[in-house]
Amino acid sequence: DDDQRIRELLKQFLTKSGYRVSIASNSLIARDLSEQIEFDMIILDIMMPGEDGLSLTRALSRSSHTPILLLSAKVEASERILGFEMGADDYLGKPFEPRELLLRVEAILKRSVRKKDSKTMNEISIGHLAYNILRQELWSETGMVNLTSLETKLMQTFAQRPNLVLERDALLK
């Protein structure tokens, strides 16, 4: 949020509720933080100077699975729909009750944990890459990586034997 007062109030409230909070006054700082820290959730204001929150939401949702809650004084249905189309998981109009924000955060995080648990069964993380075992797709921060049939077979082999070192001869078999 570009409003320092709102940032500080949200930080205090969420910290008192047991959350660790990082704050950013603009999209540039938010992008830098998201590259350095793996957040459980992002709360983002739509109307910011420079890059707006919708554009940042679209970029972040393409490169990460981190849930995003949008905050905005714009509460018309068309604005909320646009927020969801850009990749937001929830949308809360300003002004809002802090308790409602907290309940939405808790609900999003609860769903996010369940989603992560089911994904970990079907997905392998390799640095900044993610391989979906069922769909046989490799994803980077910029999108899907095209694999050859041999590369797909290798990824399936690695996925079936996690945390094992496989020698070249074993791979050839």
HUNOR-V441475 format. One record per backbone hydrogen bond with DSSP energy under -0.5 kcal/mol. CO is the residue of the C=O (numbers start at 1). NH is the residue of the N-H. Records with the same first field share a line. If there is no record, write none. Layout:
# HUNOR-V441475
CO->NH + NH
This chain:
# HUNOR-V441475
2->4
3->7
4->8
5->9
6->10
7->11
8->12
9->13
10->14
11->15
12->16
13->17
14->19
15->18
26->30
27->31
28->32
29->33
30->34
31->35
32->36
33->36 + 37
37->39
40->67
42->44 + 69
44->71
46->48 + 53
52->56
53->57
54->58
55->59
56->60
57->61
58->62
59->63
60->64
67->42
68->70 + 89 + 90
69->44
70->92
71->46
72->94
73->75
76->80
77->81
78->82
79->83
80->84
81->85
82->86
83->88
84->87
90->70
92->72
97->100 + 101
98->102
99->103
100->104
101->105
102->106
103->107
104->108
105->109
106->110
107->111
108->112
109->113
110->114
111->115
112->116
113->117
114->118
115->119
116->120
117->121
118->122
119->122 + 123
122->133 + 134
124->131
126->129
129->126
130->132 + 139
131->124 + 133
132->136 + 137
137->132 + 139
138->145
139->130
140->143
143->140
144->146
145->138
148->152
149->153
150->154
151->155
152->156
153->157
154->158
155->159
156->160
157->161
158->161
159->162
161->164
164->166
165->167
167->171
168->172
169->173
